[in-house]
Amino acid sequence: MTISNNEDQKQYVDAAQVAYKLARECLPRYAYAKSPHHFTFQQLGGIVLLRTVMRLSYREMQQYLLESDEVRRVFDLRNVPDYSTLMRTEVKMKGQINDMLHKFLMQMQANNIPLTWMGYLGAQIR
């Protein structure tokens, strides 16, 4: 996925910051105590939330993270998770993703971050 200009990239970075902040508030640090801990559940959850909002496939999200140093920095990533890791994380989050998505859109609107790039065309969120 190629970003067309710096303004678009700034909006994606802003969205990533909101998504990661929400993930840290809503999700436990790790899904399982005995997991390998390559990534926190909060990092993966934030990425999954951003993927949902950006309407990307898992592979497109993986590619986007590989291409975007700034977004990787927002999520504190040393490595990029595999698309299958993102898929499994979303399955684990199924009960929480809709709540997080609603909170995400509310925070984006409260911070006056345009929603048009996400296809929401500035709709009021209640």
DSSP file (Angstrom, degrees, kcal/mol; ACC not computed):
  #  RESIDUE AA STRUCTURE BP1 BP2  ACC     N-H-->O    O-->H-N    N-H-->O    O-->H-N    TCO  KAPPA ALPHA  PHI   PSI    X-CA   Y-CA   Z-CA
    1    1 A M              0   0    0      0, 0.0     2,-0.4     0, 0.0    66,-0.1   0.000 360.0 360.0 360.0 126.5    0.0    0.0    0.0
    2    2 A T        -     0   0    0      2,-0.0     2,-0.4    65,-0.0    62,-0.0  -0.867 360.0-136.0-106.2 133.7    1.5    3.3   -1.0
    3    3 A I        -     0   0    0     -2,-0.4     3,-0.1     1,-0.1     6,-0.0  -0.746  11.0-148.1 -88.4 131.4    0.7    6.6    0.7
    4    4 A S        -     0   0    0     -2,-0.4     2,-0.3     1,-0.1    -1,-0.1   0.841  66.9  -7.8 -74.8 -34.8    0.0    9.4   -1.7
    5    5 A N  S  > S-     0   0    0      1,-0.1     4,-2.0     0, 0.0     5,-0.1  -0.948  70.8 -95.4-154.8 175.2    1.3   12.3    0.3
    6    6 A N  H  > S+     0   0    0     -2,-0.3     4,-2.4     1,-0.2     5,-0.2   0.838 118.0  57.2 -65.8 -34.0    2.6   13.6    3.6
    7    7 A E  H  > S+     0   0    0      2,-0.2     4,-1.9     1,-0.2    -1,-0.2   0.913 108.0  47.3 -64.7 -42.2   -0.9   14.8    4.8
    8    8 A D  H  > S+     0   0    0      2,-0.2     4,-2.1     1,-0.2    -2,-0.2   0.925 111.4  51.4 -62.3 -44.1   -2.3   11.3    4.3
    9    9 A Q  H  X S+     0   0    0     -4,-2.0     4,-2.4     1,-0.2    -2,-0.2   0.895 107.8  52.6 -61.1 -40.5    0.7    9.7    6.2
   10   10 A K  H  X S+     0   0    0     -4,-2.4     4,-2.7     1,-0.2    -1,-0.2   0.903 108.7  50.1 -62.5 -40.6    0.1   12.1    9.1
   11   11 A Q  H  X S+     0   0    0     -4,-1.9     4,-2.4     2,-0.2    -1,-0.2   0.887 110.5  49.6 -65.9 -38.0   -3.5   11.1    9.3
   12   12 A Y  H  X S+     0   0    0     -4,-2.1     4,-2.4     2,-0.2    -2,-0.2   0.897 111.7  48.6 -66.1 -40.0   -2.5    7.4    9.3
   13   13 A V  H  X S+     0   0    0     -4,-2.4     4,-2.3     2,-0.2    -2,-0.2   0.924 111.4  49.6 -65.6 -44.0    0.0    8.1   12.1
   14   14 A D  H  X S+     0   0    0     -4,-2.7     4,-2.0     1,-0.2    -2,-0.2   0.916 111.8  49.1 -58.8 -43.3   -2.6   10.0   14.1
   15   15 A A  H  X S+     0   0    0     -4,-2.4     4,-2.7     1,-0.2    -2,-0.2   0.891 109.2  52.3 -64.1 -39.8   -5.0    7.1   13.7
   16   16 A A  H  X S+     0   0    0     -4,-2.4     4,-2.6     2,-0.2     5,-0.2   0.895 107.8  52.1 -63.6 -39.6   -2.3    4.6   14.7
   17   17 A Q  H  X S+     0   0    0     -4,-2.3     4,-2.2     2,-0.2    -2,-0.2   0.916 111.8  45.7 -63.1 -43.0   -1.7    6.7   17.9
   18   18 A V  H  X S+     0   0    0     -4,-2.0     4,-2.4     2,-0.2    -2,-0.2   0.922 113.5  50.0 -65.1 -43.8   -5.4    6.7   18.8
   19   19 A A  H  X S+     0   0    0     -4,-2.7     4,-2.3     1,-0.2    -2,-0.2   0.908 112.6  45.9 -62.5 -43.3   -5.7    2.9   18.0
   20   20 A Y  H  X S+     0   0    0     -4,-2.6     4,-2.4     2,-0.2    -1,-0.2   0.894 111.1  52.7 -69.0 -39.1   -2.6    2.0   20.2
   21   21 A K  H  X S+     0   0    0     -4,-2.2     4,-1.5    -5,-0.2    -2,-0.2   0.929 111.9  46.3 -60.6 -44.8   -3.8    4.3   23.1
   22   22 A L  H  X S+     0   0    0     -4,-2.4     4,-2.5     1,-0.2     5,-0.3   0.904 110.4  52.8 -64.3 -41.6   -7.2    2.5   23.0
   23   23 A A  H  X S+     0   0    0     -4,-2.3     4,-2.4     1,-0.2    -1,-0.2   0.898 108.2  50.7 -62.3 -40.1   -5.6   -0.9   22.8
   24   24 A R  H  < S+     0   0    0     -4,-2.4    -1,-0.2     1,-0.2    -2,-0.2   0.839 114.8  44.5 -66.4 -31.6   -3.5   -0.1   25.9
   25   25 A E  H  < S+     0   0    0     -4,-1.5    -2,-0.2    -5,-0.2    -1,-0.2   0.842 123.9  32.3 -77.9 -34.2   -6.6    1.0   27.8
   26   26 A C  H  < S+     0   0    0     -4,-2.5    -2,-0.2    -5,-0.1    -3,-0.2   0.677 110.1  59.9-101.6 -20.4   -8.9   -1.9   26.7
   27   27 A L  S  < S-     0   0    0     -4,-2.4    15,-0.1    -5,-0.3     2,-0.1  -0.806  78.9-110.9-116.8 151.3   -6.6   -5.0   26.4
   28   28 A P        -     0   0    0      0, 0.0    14,-0.1     0, 0.0    13,-0.1  -0.367  35.5-111.8 -69.6 158.8   -4.4   -6.9   28.7
   29   29 A R  S    S+     0   0    0      1,-0.2    12,-2.7    12,-0.2    13,-0.8   0.918 102.1  17.3 -59.5 -44.5   -0.6   -6.7   28.0
   30   30 A Y        -     0   0    0     10,-0.2    -1,-0.2    11,-0.2     3,-0.1  -0.982  65.3-143.5-130.1 143.1   -0.5  -10.3   27.0
   31   31 A A  S    S+     0   0    0     -2,-0.4     2,-0.4     1,-0.2    -1,-0.1   0.865  93.3  21.0 -70.7 -35.9   -3.3  -12.6   26.0
   32   32 A Y  S >  S-     0   0    0      1,-0.1     3,-1.4     0, 0.0    -1,-0.2  -0.996  70.3-136.6-136.1 138.6   -1.6  -15.6   27.7
   33   33 A A  T 3  S+     0   0    0     -2,-0.4    -1,-0.1     1,-0.3    -2,-0.0   0.833 107.2  46.4 -62.1 -32.7    1.1  -15.6   30.4
   34   34 A K  T 3  S+     0   0    0     -3,-0.1    -1,-0.3    -4,-0.0    -3,-0.0   0.271  83.5 122.8 -97.4  12.0    3.0  -18.4   28.6
   35   35 A S  S <  S-     0   0    0     -3,-1.4    -5,-0.0     1,-0.1     0, 0.0  -0.308  78.7-106.8 -68.6 159.8    2.9  -16.8   25.1
   36   36 A P        -     0   0    0      0, 0.0    -1,-0.1     0, 0.0    -3,-0.0   0.679  39.4-139.4 -65.9 -16.6    6.3  -16.1   23.5
   37   37 A H        +     0   0    0      2,-0.2     3,-0.1    -5,-0.1    -2,-0.0   0.836  56.0 139.2  62.4  36.6    5.9  -12.3   24.0
   38   38 A H  S    S+     0   0    0      1,-0.2     2,-0.3     2,-0.0    41,-0.2   0.857  81.3  11.8 -71.4 -35.6    7.3  -11.3   20.7
   39   39 A F  S    S-     0   0    0     38,-0.1    -1,-0.2     4,-0.0    -2,-0.2  -0.962  85.9-114.5-135.1 151.0    4.5   -8.7   20.6
   40   40 A T     >  -     0   0    0     -2,-0.3     4,-2.2     1,-0.1   -10,-0.2  -0.548  24.8-121.4 -80.6 156.5    2.2   -7.5   23.3
   41   41 A F  H  > S+     0   0    0    -12,-2.7     4,-2.7     1,-0.2   -11,-0.2   0.823 116.0  57.6 -63.9 -30.5   -1.5   -8.2   22.8
   42   42 A Q  H  > S+     0   0    0    -13,-0.8     4,-2.3     2,-0.2    -1,-0.2   0.901 105.6  48.0 -67.5 -41.8   -2.0   -4.4   23.0
   43   43 A Q  H  > S+     0   0    0    -14,-0.3     4,-2.2     2,-0.2    -2,-0.2   0.958 116.2  43.6 -61.0 -50.0    0.4   -3.9   20.0
   44   44 A L  H  X S+     0   0    0     -4,-2.2     4,-2.6     1,-0.2    -2,-0.2   0.895 113.1  52.0 -64.4 -40.0   -1.4   -6.5   18.0
   45   45 A G  H  X S+     0   0    0     -4,-2.7     4,-2.3     2,-0.2    -1,-0.2   0.895 109.4  49.6 -64.1 -40.3   -4.8   -5.3   19.1
   46   46 A G  H  X S+     0   0    0     -4,-2.3     4,-2.4     2,-0.2    -1,-0.2   0.897 111.8  48.5 -63.8 -40.7   -4.0   -1.7   18.0
   47   47 A I  H  X S+     0   0    0     -4,-2.2     4,-2.7     2,-0.2    -2,-0.2   0.914 111.1  50.1 -65.7 -42.8   -2.8   -2.9   14.7
   48   48 A V  H  X S+     0   0    0     -4,-2.6     4,-2.2     2,-0.2    -2,-0.2   0.900 110.9  49.8 -62.8 -40.8   -5.9   -5.0   14.2
   49   49 A L  H  X S+     0   0    0     -4,-2.3     4,-2.2     2,-0.2    -2,-0.2   0.935 112.3  46.9 -63.0 -45.9   -8.1   -2.0   15.0
   50   50 A L  H  X S+     0   0    0     -4,-2.4     4,-2.7     1,-0.2    -2,-0.2   0.896 110.7  53.2 -62.3 -40.2   -6.1    0.2   12.6
   51   51 A R  H  X>S+     0   0    0     -4,-2.7     5,-1.8     1,-0.2     4,-0.9   0.902 108.8  49.8 -60.7 -41.7   -6.4   -2.6    9.9
   52   52 A T  H  <5S+     0   0    0     -4,-2.2     3,-0.4     1,-0.2    -2,-0.2   0.922 113.5  44.9 -63.6 -44.8  -10.2   -2.7   10.4
   53   53 A V  H  <5S+     0   0    0     -4,-2.2    -2,-0.2     1,-0.2    -1,-0.2   0.889 114.2  48.1 -68.0 -39.6  -10.5    1.1   10.1
   54   54 A M  H  <5S-     0   0    0     -4,-2.7    -1,-0.2    -5,-0.2    -2,-0.2   0.603 105.0-132.0 -77.5 -10.4   -8.2    1.3    7.0
   55   55 A R  T  <5 +     0   0    0     -4,-0.9     2,-0.3    -3,-0.4    -3,-0.2   0.926  52.9 149.7  58.7  48.2  -10.2   -1.6    5.4
   56   56 A L      < -     0   0    0     -5,-1.8    -1,-0.2    -6,-0.1     2,-0.1  -0.745  48.5-114.6-105.7 156.0   -7.0   -3.5    4.5
   57   57 A S     >  -     0   0    0     -2,-0.3     4,-2.3     1,-0.1     5,-0.2  -0.361  37.1-103.4 -76.1 170.0   -6.5   -7.2    4.2
   58   58 A Y  H  > S+     0   0    0      1,-0.2     4,-2.2     2,-0.2     5,-0.1   0.916 124.2  47.7 -62.5 -42.3   -4.2   -8.9    6.7
   59   59 A R  H  > S+     0   0    0      1,-0.2     4,-2.3     2,-0.2    -1,-0.2   0.883 110.6  51.5 -67.4 -37.8   -1.4   -9.2    4.1
   60   60 A E  H  > S+     0   0    0      2,-0.2     4,-2.7     1,-0.2    -1,-0.2   0.889 109.6  50.5 -65.2 -38.3   -1.9   -5.5    3.0
   61   61 A M  H  X S+     0   0    0     -4,-2.3     4,-2.5     2,-0.2    -2,-0.2   0.915 109.5  50.4 -65.6 -42.1   -1.6   -4.5    6.7
   62   62 A Q  H  X S+     0   0    0     -4,-2.2     4,-1.9     1,-0.2    -2,-0.2   0.930 112.9  46.5 -59.3 -45.2    1.6   -6.5    7.0
   63   63 A Q  H  X S+     0   0    0     -4,-2.3     4,-1.8     1,-0.2    -2,-0.2   0.899 110.2  53.4 -64.6 -41.2    3.0   -4.8    3.9
   64   64 A Y  H  X S+     0   0    0     -4,-2.7     4,-1.6     1,-0.2    -1,-0.2   0.917 108.7  49.3 -60.8 -43.4    1.9   -1.3    5.1
   65   65 A L  H  < S+     0   0    0     -4,-2.5     7,-0.2     1,-0.2    -1,-0.2   0.879 108.8  53.0 -63.9 -37.2    3.7   -1.9    8.4
   66   66 A L  H  < S+     0   0    0     -4,-1.9    -1,-0.2     1,-0.2    -2,-0.2   0.859 114.6  42.4 -63.7 -34.0    6.8   -2.9    6.5
   67   67 A E  H  < S+     0   0    0     -4,-1.8     2,-0.8     1,-0.2    -2,-0.2   0.688 104.3  70.4 -86.2 -20.2    6.7    0.3    4.4
   68   68 A S     X  +     0   0    0     -4,-1.6     4,-1.9     1,-0.2    -1,-0.2  -0.817  47.3 175.4-111.9  98.7    5.8    2.7    7.2
   69   69 A D  H  > S+     0   0    0     -2,-0.8     4,-2.3     1,-0.2    -1,-0.2   0.888  83.6  55.8 -61.3 -40.2    8.6    3.5    9.7
   70   70 A E  H  > S+     0   0    0      1,-0.2     4,-1.9     2,-0.2    -1,-0.2   0.908 108.4  45.3 -64.1 -42.8    6.5    6.1   11.5
   71   71 A V  H  > S+     0   0    0      2,-0.2     4,-1.8     1,-0.2    -1,-0.2   0.888 111.2  53.5 -69.8 -37.8    3.5    3.7   12.2
   72   72 A R  H  <>S+     0   0    0     -4,-1.9     5,-2.5    -7,-0.2     4,-0.3   0.900 108.5  51.2 -60.4 -39.1    5.9    1.0   13.3
   73   73 A R  H ><5S+     0   0    0     -4,-2.3     3,-1.2     3,-0.2    -2,-0.2   0.891 105.2  55.4 -64.2 -40.1    7.4    3.6   15.8
   74   74 A V  H 3<5S+     0   0    0     -4,-1.9    -1,-0.2     1,-0.3    -2,-0.2   0.909 113.0  41.7 -58.6 -42.4    3.9    4.4   17.1
   75   75 A F  T 3<5S-     0   0    0     -4,-1.8    -1,-0.3    -5,-0.1    -2,-0.2   0.375 110.4-122.9 -87.5   4.5    3.3    0.7   17.9
   76   76 A D  T < 5 +     0   0    0     -3,-1.2     2,-0.5    -4,-0.3    -3,-0.2   0.902  51.2 168.8  55.7  45.2    6.9    0.3   19.3
   77   77 A L      < +     0   0    0     -5,-2.5    -1,-0.2     1,-0.2     3,-0.1  -0.770  31.5 177.9 -95.1 129.5    7.5   -2.6   16.9
   78   78 A R  S    S+     0   0    0     -2,-0.5     2,-0.3     1,-0.2    -1,-0.2   0.759  82.5  20.5 -88.6 -34.1   11.0   -4.0   16.3
   79   79 A N  S    S-     0   0    0    -41,-0.2    -1,-0.2    -7,-0.1   -13,-0.0  -0.864  85.7-112.3-127.9 162.8    9.6   -6.5   13.9
   80   80 A V        -     0   0    0     -2,-0.3   -18,-0.1    -3,-0.1     2,-0.0  -0.852  34.7-120.6 -98.1 129.6    6.5   -6.7   11.8
   81   81 A P        -     0   0    0      0, 0.0   -16,-0.1     0, 0.0     2,-0.0  -0.357  30.9-105.3 -67.4 148.1    4.0   -9.4   12.8
   82   82 A D    >>  -     0   0    0      1,-0.1     4,-1.6    -2,-0.0     3,-0.7  -0.339  28.3-113.2 -67.4 153.1    3.0  -11.9   10.2
   83   83 A Y  H 3> S+     0   0    0      1,-0.2     4,-2.0     2,-0.2     5,-0.1   0.844 117.8  57.1 -58.6 -33.5   -0.4  -11.6    8.6
   84   84 A S  H 3> S+     0   0    0      1,-0.2     4,-2.4     2,-0.2    -1,-0.2   0.834 102.6  54.6 -69.1 -30.8   -1.5  -14.9   10.3
   85   85 A T  H <> S+     0   0    0     -3,-0.7     4,-2.1     2,-0.2    -1,-0.2   0.897 108.4  49.1 -65.7 -40.6   -0.6  -13.4   13.7
   86   86 A L  H  X S+     0   0    0     -4,-1.6     4,-2.2     2,-0.2    -2,-0.2   0.893 110.5  51.2 -64.3 -39.8   -2.9  -10.5   13.0
   87   87 A M  H  X S+     0   0    0     -4,-2.0     4,-1.8     2,-0.2    -2,-0.2   0.933 111.0  46.5 -63.6 -46.7   -5.6  -12.8   11.9
   88   88 A R  H  X S+     0   0    0     -4,-2.4     4,-2.0     1,-0.2    -1,-0.2   0.872 110.7  53.9 -64.5 -36.5   -5.4  -14.9   15.1
   89   89 A T  H  X S+     0   0    0     -4,-2.1     4,-1.6     1,-0.2    -1,-0.2   0.916 106.3  51.5 -64.0 -42.5   -5.3  -11.8   17.2
   90   90 A E  H  < S+     0   0    0     -4,-2.2     4,-0.5     1,-0.2    -1,-0.2   0.878 107.5  53.0 -63.5 -36.1   -8.5  -10.5   15.6
   91   91 A V  H >< S+     0   0    0     -4,-1.8     3,-0.9     1,-0.2    -1,-0.2   0.914 109.3  49.1 -63.0 -42.0  -10.2  -13.9   16.4
   92   92 A K  H 3< S+     0   0    0     -4,-2.0     3,-0.3     1,-0.2    -1,-0.2   0.791 114.2  47.0 -66.0 -27.3   -9.2  -13.5   20.0
   93   93 A M  T >X S+     0   0    0     -4,-1.6     3,-2.9     1,-0.2     4,-1.8   0.413  73.7 116.9 -94.5   0.8  -10.6   -9.9   20.1
   94   94 A K  H <> S+     0   0    0     -3,-0.9     4,-0.5    -4,-0.5    -1,-0.2   0.792  77.6  48.5 -45.3 -41.9  -13.9  -10.6   18.4
   95   95 A G  H 34 S+     0   0    0     -3,-0.3    -1,-0.3    -4,-0.2     4,-0.3   0.724 119.5  38.5 -70.9 -20.4  -16.0   -9.5   21.4
   96   96 A Q  H <> S+     0   0    0     -3,-2.9     4,-2.6     2,-0.1     5,-0.2   0.643  92.3  82.3-104.8 -18.8  -14.0   -6.3   21.9
   97   97 A I  H  X S+     0   0    0     -4,-1.8     4,-2.5     1,-0.2     5,-0.2   0.869  92.1  49.3 -63.4 -39.0  -13.4   -5.1   18.3
   98   98 A N  H  X S+     0   0    0     -4,-0.5     4,-2.2     2,-0.2    -1,-0.2   0.918 113.0  47.1 -67.5 -41.9  -16.8   -3.4   17.9
   99   99 A D  H  > S+     0   0    0     -4,-0.3     4,-2.3     1,-0.2    -2,-0.2   0.931 114.7  46.9 -61.4 -45.5  -16.5   -1.5   21.2
  100  100 A M  H  X S+     0   0    0     -4,-2.6     4,-2.7     1,-0.2    -2,-0.2   0.886 109.8  53.7 -64.9 -38.7  -13.0   -0.4   20.4
  101  101 A L  H  X S+     0   0    0     -4,-2.5     4,-2.4    -5,-0.2    -1,-0.2   0.916 109.4  48.3 -62.4 -43.5  -14.0    0.6   16.9
  102  102 A H  H  X S+     0   0    0     -4,-2.2     4,-2.2     2,-0.2    -2,-0.2   0.938 113.6  46.3 -62.1 -46.9  -16.8    2.8   18.3
  103  103 A K  H  X S+     0   0    0     -4,-2.3     4,-2.5     1,-0.2    -2,-0.2   0.883 110.9  54.5 -62.3 -38.4  -14.4    4.4   20.9
  104  104 A F  H  X S+     0   0    0     -4,-2.7     4,-2.5     2,-0.2    -2,-0.2   0.943 109.4  45.7 -60.0 -49.5  -11.8    4.9   18.1
  105  105 A L  H  X S+     0   0    0     -4,-2.4     4,-2.2     1,-0.2    -1,-0.2   0.879 112.1  52.1 -64.7 -37.6  -14.2    6.8   15.9
  106  106 A M  H  X S+     0   0    0     -4,-2.2     4,-2.5     2,-0.2    -1,-0.2   0.916 111.9  45.9 -63.6 -43.0  -15.4    8.9   18.9
  107  107 A Q  H  X S+     0   0    0     -4,-2.5     4,-2.2     2,-0.2    -2,-0.2   0.880 110.3  53.3 -69.5 -37.2  -11.8    9.8   19.8
  108  108 A M  H  <>S+     0   0    0     -4,-2.5     5,-2.7     1,-0.2    -1,-0.2   0.930 112.9  44.6 -61.3 -43.8  -10.9   10.6   16.1
  109  109 A Q  H ><5S+     0   0    0     -4,-2.2     3,-1.5     1,-0.2    -2,-0.2   0.911 111.9  51.7 -66.8 -42.8  -13.9   13.0   16.0
  110  110 A A  H 3<5S+     0   0    0     -4,-2.5    -1,-0.2     1,-0.3    -2,-0.2   0.837 111.2  48.3 -62.8 -33.2  -13.1   14.5   19.4
  111  111 A N  T 3<5S-     0   0    0     -4,-2.2    -1,-0.3    -5,-0.1    -2,-0.2   0.344 113.1-120.6 -88.9   6.4   -9.5   15.2   18.2
  112  112 A N  T < 5 +     0   0    0     -3,-1.5    -3,-0.2     1,-0.2    -2,-0.1   0.838  57.4 155.8  56.4  36.2  -10.7   16.7   14.9
  113  113 A I      < -     0   0    0     -5,-2.7    -1,-0.2    -6,-0.2    -2,-0.1  -0.848  50.2-109.8 -91.1 123.2   -8.8   14.1   12.9
  114  114 A P        -     0   0    0      0, 0.0     3,-0.2     0, 0.0    -1,-0.0  -0.205  24.4-163.7 -58.0 139.6  -10.6   13.8    9.5
  115  115 A L    > > +     0   0    0      1,-0.1     5,-1.6     2,-0.1     3,-1.3   0.418  67.8  94.8 -99.5  -1.7  -12.5   10.6    9.0
  116  116 A T  G > 5S+     0   0    0      1,-0.3     3,-1.6     4,-0.2     5,-0.3   0.843  76.6  59.9 -63.9 -34.4  -12.8   11.0    5.2
  117  117 A W  G 3 5S+     0   0    0      1,-0.3    -1,-0.3    -3,-0.2    -2,-0.1   0.714 102.9  54.6 -66.7 -18.4   -9.7    8.9    4.4
  118  118 A M  G < 5S-     0   0    0     -3,-1.3    -1,-0.3    -4,-0.0    -2,-0.2   0.454 121.1-106.7 -92.7  -1.8  -11.4    6.0    6.1
  119  119 A G  T < 5S+     0   0    0     -3,-1.6    -3,-0.2    -4,-0.3    -2,-0.1   0.566  93.2 112.4  88.7   8.4  -14.5    6.2    4.0
  120  120 A Y    > < -     0   0    0     -5,-1.6     3,-2.0     3,-0.0    -4,-0.2   0.565  67.2-146.7 -91.8  -8.4  -16.7    7.6    6.7
  121  121 A L  T 3   -     0   0    0     -6,-0.5    -5,-0.1     1,-0.3    -4,-0.0   0.791  62.3 -61.1  49.9  37.3  -17.0   11.0    5.0
  122  122 A G  T 3  S+     0   0    0      1,-0.2    -1,-0.3     2,-0.0     3,-0.1   0.694  82.2 172.8  71.4  19.4  -17.1   13.0    8.2
  123  123 A A    <   -     0   0    0     -3,-2.0     2,-0.3     1,-0.1    -1,-0.2  -0.292  39.1-106.7 -60.8 144.4  -20.3   11.3    9.5
  124  124 A Q        -     0   0    0      2,-0.0     2,-0.5     1,-0.0    -1,-0.1  -0.578  32.4-147.4 -72.9 131.9  -21.2   12.3   13.0
  125  125 A I              0   0    0     -2,-0.3    -1,-0.0   -20,-0.1   -23,-0.0  -0.871 360.0 360.0-104.0 132.7  -20.6    9.4   15.4
  126  126 A R              0   0    0     -2,-0.5    -1,-0.1     0, 0.0    -2,-0.0   0.365 360.0 360.0-118.4 360.0  -22.9    9.0   18.4
